[in-house]
Structure formats: structure tokens, C-alpha cells
Amino acid sequence: MIDLSGFKYEEPGLPIPEGEYNCIIRKVTEEIPKNGGEEFAKIHYQIIDGEQKGKFISDNLYLFSDKDSTKFNIAYDKLNWLRKYSGLVDAATLEQFIGVKVGVVVRHNEYNGNLYPNVKRIFEIKPQISDFTVGETKPFIDDDIPDMGSAARLPF
């Protein structure tokens, strides 16, 4: 008997829901479409928390397109956001981003009657309290400490 207890039911054919996801970059590839078309770089993000944890989202970056095209400009902007949020502003290859954690905003695009998830924006993952381990020290900046105003005064 084959145990299916580790496989939850998901509606077939539907992409992950639109929304914001915390992800890690697992793989980058360079691809040329089989039907002709333009060469592009593909970033494979894996969702690291929430209901969709473990699922993958890919994003095509048309970095090899005409530099005046909209496709190129969108790809270049996404690359700059990746550089900023990873701290790898001088990265020489896309492979350097493997293992980087970022947030992504996913929206659906329709193509030939099918819905496909599309990365619309990249943002910084804010550390959660659970991200800190016992004994670990991380520097605080003034923005991390709330301004309590007069409530911070001692009652005597």
C-alpha cells in the first residue's frame, strides 16, 4: 500500500495565489525558448514559509534583450533590487544570488487561457523575532527602538 499522508490535496492546474511571499533563490538558469524567442535568465525562488511553503516561483529576466525595450528595463530594475536586498551590489554573476532570501510580490498573468504566477516586485524580508537565536547578538539601530515619548518616564 502506498501512503499518501504526506501529500495534501491541491486544486489541479491552479498557480500559487497572488500575494507576498518570503523566498530563497535556489537556482538560476540561462534559457533559450524552444520555439525561437529571446534568450533570458530564469531565477527559481522557493517559498520559505506560510501555506505555500516549499513551492517554487520562477521569474524570467530578459537581460539579453534590446536595452531600450520594456522587457530589459523591467529585468534590470529587478536585478538592481536583488543586488540591494542581498547586499551583493557588485555581484558579477547571477549564481552569486543562490541562497539569498528576499520577498516577492506575485501576480497572475493570463496566456493562452492559462494563469501563470509572475514576480512583479522584490522587497526586503524583515527579520522576525523567531529569527533571533539565544545568545546571538545583532546590532540595533535607532529605528528599531520605538519612541515611547512621555510614557517612557518613570512614575516617581
N, C-alpha and C positions, 0 to 999 in steps of 0.2 A: 504494500500500500504506500502511495506517495503522499507525504504530509504537506498540506498547503497552508498550515497555520502561519507561516511566515510571510504569506502573500495576501495583502489586503485587497479587496475589490476596488477597482478604479474604473470609471466610465471609459470604455474604449474610444480611442480616437480624439480625446479632448486634450489640449495642451494644459500646462500648468495655468492656474488662474492669474489674471492680471494682478499686479501689486508690487510691493517692495520685498526683496529677498536679500539676506546675507549670504554671500557666496565665497568660495575659494576657487582660484583658477587652477584647474587640474591639467590642462593640456592646451597647446597651441599648435595649429597646423597651417600649412600653406596649401591652398586648393585651387584647382582649375576645373570648372564645371565640365561635365562630360558632354553637354550639348553645345559647347562653344563658350560664349560668355567670357567675362573678365576674371582674371586671377584675383584671389583675395586671401586674406589671413583670417583664420577662424579661431576664436577664443572659446574654450569649453569651460563654463562655470558650473560648479556643483553647489547646490543649496545646502547650507550647513545647519539650519535649524528650522523649527516650525513644522507644519503639516506636510510640506513638500520636501522635507529633509532627504538628501540623497539623490534627488532628481537633478538632471543636467539641463542647462540652457546654453545654447551656442549663439555667438554673435559674429557676423561676418564684417570684417573691416576691409574696405576697399582702398587699401593703401597704395595699390599699384595702378589706380585709375588716373585719368586726366586730372591734374592738380587744380583745375578750375571747375571740376564737377561737384555737384552736391554730395554724391557718394563719398568722394575723397574728403571733403570738408567735414562731414559727419564723422568719418573714421578717424581723422586727425584730431578732432575735438575729444573723442572717446579715448584715444591714445594719451592725450595730454592729461585727462582726468585720471587715467590709470597711473600715469607717472606721478602725479601729485599725491594721490592717496596711498601709493605704495612707498613713496619716498625714493623711488628709483628714477629720478628726473633725468639722469644721464644714461639710462638703460640703452644698450647697444643692440639687443635682440629681444624679441617677444618672449623667448624662452625664459628670460630672467624674471618674468612675471608669474611663472608657475609657483604656486604656493601662496600667492598674495590674496588677502581677504579684502573684499570690497562689497558694498551694497549695490544692487542693481534694481532699476525700475523696469518691469516687464509690461508691455502692452501687446495686444494681438494684432497681427496683420492678416488680411484675407488674401489668398492667392489660389486661383482655380477652385473656388468653393471650399477650401480648407483654411482653418485658422492655424497660425503659427506664432509662437511666442517670439517677441523681438525685444532686445535690450534697448531701451530708449534713453536711459540716463545711468550714470555711475556716481555713487556717493560713498563717503567715508563711513565705515562701521564705527559706531561709538562704543567704547568699552562698557560692558555691563558689570555690575558688582560681582557676578559669578565668575568673571574673567580674572579676578584677582585671587591669587593663591595665598595661603597662610605663610607669613614670613617674607613675602615678596614686597619690595618697596618700589613704588613708582612715584615720580615727582608730581606734585600738584602745581597747577598754575592758578593765578588769582581767579580765573573764570570758573574753576572747579569748586570754589568755596562760596556758598550763597551769601548775599548781603542780607543780614538779618536786621539791620537798622537798629532802632531803639529796643527791639525785642531781645537783642543780644546783651543788654546791660544786666548786671546783677541786681537783685531786688534790695540790696542794702546800701 
